[in-house]
């Protein structure tokens, strides 16, 4: 007569190990796909997408994930929608020309030239827009006036 003895088998631990591997693979796939989806719709500095779809921008404003208060965000979405319907909405623009206009406050030619050199990226840049501002710094060597 034979009696069956239950011996621990490796099959059970292999199944557990394969299940854990499948979970890790699934989690990794989910993370990779989430990152790929996040790159589809680029966000501008306000946290809104650049698609121009008012419904999604209103939802973003209402969720509170933008860098501005809710009322200002909703006002900007409404204004942008009105400009889009009127055909006067311009995304982006000529930023370098706008920056050069800021140098027009300088009356002396040397100061004006220094400002333009800073704007044209001939300066050391510190900070970021997200942190509150960008500081452009350059040094100008001015010879001493002979006495």
C-alpha positions in Angstrom: 0.0 0.0 0.0 1.1 3.4 -0.9 0.4 6.4 1.1 0.7 9.8 -0.4 3.0 12.1 1.3 2.6 15.8 0.6 6.0 17.2 0.0 6.6 21.0 -0.4 6.9 21.7 -4.1 8.6 24.5 -5.9 5.7 24.9 -8.2 3.8 27.0 -5.6 6.6 29.4 -5.0 7.2 29.7 -8.8 3.6 30.8 -9.3 3.9 33.4 -6.5 7.1 34.7 -8.0 5.6 34.9 -11.5 2.6 36.7 -10.1 4.8 39.3 -8.4 6.8 39.7 -11.6 3.6 40.3 -13.6 2.5 42.9 -11.1 5.8 44.7 -11.4 5.6 44.5 -15.2 2.1 45.9 -15.1 3.1 48.7 -12.7 6.1 49.6 -14.9 3.9 49.6 -18.0 1.4 51.9 -16.3 4.1 54.4 -15.3 5.6 54.4 -18.8 2.2 55.0 -20.4 1.3 57.7 -18.0 4.6 59.5 -18.8 3.9 59.2 -22.5 0.3 60.6 -22.0 1.6 63.4 -20.0 3.8 64.5 -22.8 1.0 64.6 -25.4 -0.5 67.9 -24.1 2.2 70.4 -23.3 1.3 72.8 -20.5 2.2 76.5 -20.5 3.4 78.4 -17.5 -0.1 78.7 -16.1 -0.7 75.0 -16.1 -3.2 75.1 -18.9 -2.9 73.1 -22.0 -2.0 74.9 -25.3 -4.8 73.2 -27.2 -7.2 76.1 -26.9 -10.1 73.9 -25.8 -12.1 76.0 -23.4 -13.8 73.0 -21.7 -10.5 71.4 -20.7 -9.0 74.7 -19.6 -12.1 75.5 -17.5 -11.8 72.0 -15.9 -8.1 72.7 -15.1 -9.1 76.1 -13.5 -11.8 74.4 -11.4 -9.4 71.7 -10.3 -7.0 74.3 -8.7 -3.9 72.9 -10.4 -2.9 76.2 -12.1 -0.4 78.7 -10.7 -3.0 81.4 -10.5 -6.1 81.9 -8.4 -9.4 80.4 -9.8 -11.1 83.7 -10.6 -8.1 85.0 -12.7 -7.8 81.6 -14.4 -11.5 81.6 -15.4 -11.3 85.2 -16.6 -8.3 84.4 -18.8 -10.0 81.4 -20.3 -13.2 83.4 -21.1 -11.1 86.3 -22.6 -9.0 83.8 -24.7 -12.2 82.1 -25.9 -13.7 85.5 -26.9 -10.5 86.5 -28.7 -10.4 83.1 -30.5 -14.0 83.5 -31.7 -13.2 87.1 -32.9 -10.1 85.8 -34.7 -7.7 88.0 -32.7 -6.1 85.4 -30.5 -2.3 85.1 -31.0 -0.5 82.4 -29.1 3.1 83.2 -28.5 4.5 86.2 -30.2 7.8 87.9 -30.9 9.3 87.7 -27.4 12.7 89.2 -28.4 11.1 92.3 -29.9 9.1 92.7 -26.7 12.2 92.4 -24.6 14.0 94.9 -26.7 11.2 97.4 -26.2 11.9 97.2 -22.5 15.4 98.7 -23.2 13.8 101.8 -24.6 13.6 103.4 -21.2 17.4 104.0 -21.2 18.3 107.3 -22.8 22.1 107.0 -22.9 23.5 105.0 -25.7 25.9 103.0 -23.4 23.0 102.0 -21.1 20.9 101.1 -24.1 23.7 98.9 -25.5 24.2 97.2 -22.1 20.5 96.4 -21.9 20.4 95.0 -25.4 23.4 92.8 -24.6 21.6 91.4 -21.5 18.5 90.7 -23.5 20.4 89.0 -26.4 21.7 86.3 -24.0 25.1 87.8 -23.6 24.6 87.7 -19.9 24.6 85.4 -17.0 21.1 84.2 -16.2 19.9 83.3 -12.7 16.4 82.3 -11.5 13.3 81.2 -13.4 9.9 82.4 -14.2 8.4 79.8 -11.8 10.5 81.1 -8.9 9.4 84.7 -9.5 11.8 86.1 -12.0 14.8 85.9 -14.2 17.9 88.0 -13.3 20.2 88.8 -16.2 23.6 90.0 -15.2 26.5 91.3 -17.3 29.7 93.2 -16.5 30.8 96.1 -18.5 34.4 97.3 -18.1 34.6 101.1 -18.2 38.1 102.6 -18.4 38.9 105.2 -15.8 38.8 108.8 -16.9 42.3 110.3 -17.0 42.8 113.3 -14.7 
